[in-house]
Amino acid sequence: MKFEVIDRDGTVKMSTEHRRCIYPLNILRRMETAGYKFRLDGKRWKPDQEINSGASKTVPKPRGRKETAK
């Protein structure tokens, strides 16, 4: 998953691959009224849409010690 914030000039101002780094919904709505646009995985995204694309890709596998036979 790649989320991008684009300003009026078409310049990417922020991008992230982590869902927790995306701004809160009220901020995104204010940004949209100010002229910012958003892309999710290269496609246009609006604050009223859900972010469920690629969720399984961003969840890391748990790390732990390997069990050794005794």
WOHULIN-V676406 format. One record per residue. PHI is phi in whole degrees, -180 to 180 (none if undefined). Layout:
phi:PHI
phi:PHI
//
This chain:
phi:none
phi:-132
phi:-110
phi:-130
phi:-112
phi:-117
phi:-84
phi:-62
phi:-83
phi:91
phi:-87
phi:-74
phi:-95
phi:-154
phi:-145
phi:-153
phi:-111
phi:-113
phi:-61
phi:-70
phi:-90
phi:-74
phi:-58
phi:-61
phi:-58
phi:-65
phi:-69
phi:-62
phi:-66
phi:-65
phi:-64
phi:-64
phi:-68
phi:-85
phi:110
phi:-77
phi:-124
phi:-132
phi:-129
phi:-126
phi:54
phi:83
phi:-112
phi:-57
phi:-132
phi:-119
phi:-58
phi:-87
phi:-92
phi:-84
phi:-107
phi:-129
phi:-74
phi:69
phi:-60
phi:-71
phi:-73
phi:-93
phi:-88
phi:-72
phi:-75
phi:-65
phi:-105
phi:-159
phi:-78
phi:-79
phi:-73
phi:-110
phi:-74
phi:-108
//
